[in-house]
């Protein structure tokens, strides 16, 4: 059934879910992210002018840091054991991507938190989720 909320989700993104396995040799837990599903969404960058709390920034020093944050609206709730990649527009073009890594691959984002969106009658119609650029841009092992 089509609703007004469905019409607002004009983008798509791939969601990867964390799985854990135990290494048979060492007994250590090995975490990896496996493709879970593609979901409809609407994503936008978070821009703040507060001097003390810049969201999108690059810093150089002993280590290079590239920070970026987005707000994503979905019908399903995302949790912190998931990562997001390949956020695409309605034409299927990746919107957020890593330049020259190795050839403009989609940026990997970590889920920070999610909050429900309710209608005037108190029913949950979707979720707003904050995501941030992952320091590790590899998905898998």
Secondary structure as UniProt FT lines:
FT   HELIX           4..8
FT   STRAND          11..22
FT   TURN            24..26
FT   STRAND          29..45
FT   TURN            51..52
FT   STRAND          57..59
FT   STRAND          65..67
FT   STRAND          69..74
FT   TURN            80..81
FT   STRAND          82..88
FT   TURN            90..91
FT   STRAND          97..98
FT   TURN            99..100
FT   TURN            102..104
FT   STRAND          105..106
FT   STRAND          109..118
FT   TURN            120..121
FT   STRAND          124..133
//
